[in-house]
Amino acid sequence: MSSSLIKRLPNERSVRRQVALFQTELDQAVGADGLKVLSPEAMIPDYWAQRRRRPTAADRALKGSTLDWLVSLPKQVRPDGTVDRYARVANQLADAWHNPISCRVAFDTLLHDKRPGRKGFPPDIRRELKILRFHRANTPFDAP
């Protein structure tokens, strides 16, 4: 091996130092509850707005499977406001509906957003989502 290549290879001490720094960063990024803690720059106003992808046509349109899901729901629990204003959310719920874990995660994520600076859904949409979550919790997963 050439001496220049050997000089560029990290020695054991520098590798250990890099691993220790990485572990420290990882420990700082994860809170006591095991959830990822946001970096300070994530709390700057408009941080998320600058990084959010632009809405696509698919975000504003209901999928066929979502329409089928809506028809299968009792009329009193259909999330009409959510469908009208947040088609992407309705698509997400329809996709998760028949999987107990995915469904719980979807509702928890939608109703308990932990990102700083987020307002959440308007009260009427939150109410619809809570009614729908209650319905899902009290309906067997093999039923619509």
C-alpha positions, -999 to +999 in steps of 0.1 A: +000+000+000+012+035-008+020+057+022-005+083+010-033+058+011-023+046+046-024+082+058-059+087+044-073+056+061-088+064+095-070+050+125-089+031+152-089+061+175-105+085+150-131+058+142-139+054+179-142+092+182-166+094+152-187+065+166-189+083+200-199+116+184-226+098+164-239+080+195-240+113+214-259+130+185-283+100+185-288+101+222-296+138+220-320+133+191-341+107+210-360+118+241-366+097+273-398+083+258-379+070+228-394+094+204-374+116+181-368+151+194-368+178+167-338+199+162-340+236+172-341+247+135-373+227+131-390+252+155-382+282+133-414+297+118-421+284+082-395+256+086-420+229+077-437+251+050-404+254+032-398+217+033-433+204+026-437+190-009-462+207-031-497+192-032-503+170-062-536+163-080-537+130-061-537+148-028-570+166-039-587+136-055-603+106-038-592+072-049-617+046-060-610+025-029-617+055-007-651+060-024-659+023-018-649+028+019-671+059+022-701+040+008-695+012+033-696+035+063-728+043+081-741+077+070-738+092+105-701+085+107-690+095+072-663+122+073-679+145+047-660+176+057-627+157+058-634+143+024-643+177+010-613+196+025-587+169+031-590+142+004-554+131+012-565+123+048-596+104+036-574+083+013-549+076+041-577+065+065-593+043+038-560+026+031-555+019+068-591+010+077-588-028+077-554-030+095-557-025+132-522-012+138-521+011+107-556+024+116-546+033+152-513+049+140-532+069+114-557+083+139-531+089+165-509+108+140-538+129+127-553+137+161-521+141+181-496+160+159-465+166+180-448+189+156-442+223+171-461+252+156-489+231+142-525+242+147-541+209+139-574+204+122-603+228+125-628+217+153-654+203+129-628+181+112-614+169+146-649+160+156-654+140+125-621+122+130-629+114+166-664+100+157-648+079+130-621+067+154-648+057+179-667+039+152-636+020+141-627+011+178-662-004+182-664-023+149-648-056+143-619-054+118-635-079+095-665-056+091-665-024+070 
